[in-house]
Amino acid sequence: MNKFIKLILLVKSILYKNLFKKSTLKNTFEFKSIQYGKKSISLGDKNIFKKFSKISVDYNFEKQFINIGSNNKFESFSVIKSQGGYINIGNNNFFGERVQVQGFGGVEIGDNCMFAPNCFISSSNHDFSNPNSKEYLLKEIGKKTIIGNSTWFGANCILLSGIEVGNFCIIGAGSVITKNIPDYHIAVGNPAKLIKRFDLNKNEWIKINVDK
């Protein structure tokens, strides 16, 4: 990155600092990165927002916010959207291209997590309880989604609303997570099933018998 571009990004950070609820001069906003509802967004230090990434708090909802810690990287076309709810993101996380996080029911993400391209993190579902109702599929039901620390999601994973994924987990590419994943487990498939757990005494991954 040449000195001119660095200067432009520094000036942009200075201009943005007072627009956010909280931010520092060391956050980097690349050209064409998008931030809506800045007064409801708090940022820590040294976050990087690549071009075409989007952090959004909708204007037509109250009591919603996005809190982002430090040293997080948001790749191009990633979308972090409160959608009427809230999102808390810790430190040292990586969000790959086209990752989407939807905070209607609340999303909490810890530290040191990695999300490969095209992952979708949900915190709500459409109400399909009564097909004869006029509100069928129109109403959304929010459920908090929680992700612990040091967990890795492979490409194209989907995490459904109301699910908790623990610490030090690995979610295989293309998995759909419909049930809670305990700490130190590997899960793969659609729906995702536990296939390995980390044995802290043996210090190795142990296979789990999976029902056929």
N, C-alpha and C positions, 0 to 999 in steps of 0.2 A: 504494500500500500504506500503510494508516494506521499510526500509531505503535504501537497495541496489537498488531497482527499482527507488526510488526517486532520488538517485544519478545518475543513468544511464539517466533518463529523463532530469535532470539538465544539464548533460554533453552534451546531444543531443541538448538542447536548446541553449547552449553556442556555439556549433559548427554551428548551423543553423542561429544564430543571424546575422552574416555577409554575409550569403548567400542570405537572402531576401533583397528586396529594403528597407524595414523597419521592425524591429521586436524588441521585448524586451526579456529578459532572463526568463520572467515569462509565456511565452507561452508554452503549454505542447503538445508534439508530441508523441503519444503512438507508440509502436512498429508496424511496417507495415503500418503506415499512410503514405500517398503519397503526395508529393508536386512537381509539375512540373513548370518550368519557374519562379523560386523563385525571380529572379531579377525584375520581373514585378508584384510581390505580396507585398503589404504593410499590416502589422499586427499591431494592437494596443497591449493591455496588457491582460494577463490572459485568452487567448483563449485556448480551449481544443480541440484537434483533436484525436478522438478515432481511434483505430486500423482499418485499411482498409478504413478509410475516404480518400477522394481525393480532393485536390485543384489544379487546372490545368490551366496554361496559355500556349496555344499552341505555338510552336516555329515557325511555318510556317506562322504566321500572324504578322503584325506590328500594332502599336498603340492600343494594347490591354492591359488590366490590371485587377487586382482584388484588391480592397481595403476592408479590414475587420477591424472593430473597436475593441472594448474590451469586454471581458466577454461573448464571444459567445462559444457555444458548438456544435461540429459537431460529431454526432454519427457514429458508424461503417457503412461503405458502402455508406455514403452520398457523393455526387459528386457536387462540385462547379467548373464549367468549363466555361472559358471565350469564347471559341469557336469562336475566331476572334473578339469579342466585349469586353465589360467591365461589371464588377459587383461591385457595391458598397453595402456593408453590414454595418449596424450601430452597436449598442451595445446591449448586453444582449439578444441575439437571441438564439433560440434552433432549431437545425436541426436534426430531427429524422433519424432513420435508413433508408437508401436507398432514402432519399430525393435527388432530382436532380435539380440544378439550371443551366440554359443554357443561356449564355450572348451574343449571336450573335448580337442581336439588342439593347443590353443594359438592365441591370436589376438594380433597386435601391430598397433596402430594409431598412426600418427604424430601430427603436429600439424596444426591448421587444416583438418580434414576436415569435410565436411557430409554427413549421411545424411538424406534426405527420408523422409517417413512410409512405414512398412511394409517397409523394407529388412530383409533377413535375411542375416546374416554367419555362415557355418557353418565348423566346423573338424573335422568328422567325417562319416562316412557309414556306413550299415548294410552289413554284410558279406553280399553276395548271390552270392558266388563258387560256392556249392554248394547248389542248391535242395533236394537230398536230405538235407542235414545238419540235425540237430536244432537247431542254432544259427542256421539260416538266418534272416537279417534281425534276429536278436536281438543279435548281437555288433556293437559299433561300432568302427570303425577311425579313429583320429585322425590328422589331417595339419595341420601348422601353416599358418595363413592370415595373410598380411602385407599391410598397407595402408600406403602411404607418406604423404607430407605433401601438404597442399593439394589433396586429391582430393575430388570431388563425386559422390555417388551420387544419381541421381534417384529418384523414388518407385517403390516396388515392385520394387526390384532384389534379385537373389539372387546371393550370392557363394559358390561351392562351396568345399569344403575343399581345402587344399593349394595354393591359388592365391595369387599375389602380384600386387598392383596397385601400380603405381609412383607417383611423385610427379607432381603437377600434371595428373592425369587427370580426365576427365569420363566418367561412365557414364550413358547415357541411361535414362530411365524405363522400367521393365518389363524391363530386360535381365537375362539369366542369364549370369554370367561363369564360363566353364568352362576358360579358358586364361589364362596370365599376360598382364597388360597392361603394356607398357613405359612409362617416363616420358613425359610430354607427349603423350598420345594420347587420342582420343575413341573410345569403343566403344559400340555399340548393338545391340539385337536379342537373339534367343533361338535358338541360342547367340550371345553377343555377338561382333561383328566390329569390327575397327578401321576407322574411316571417315575420320579426320583425324589429323594429327600437327602439333605446333607447331614451325615452323621457327625456330630461335633466331637464324639469320642474317637472315632476312627479317622476323622478329618478327610472324609471322602463322600462322594455321591453314591447312594445306595438305591438300587432299582426297587420299585414298588410293583407288586402284582396288580395288573389291571384286568378287570373283568372283561371278557370278550363279548 
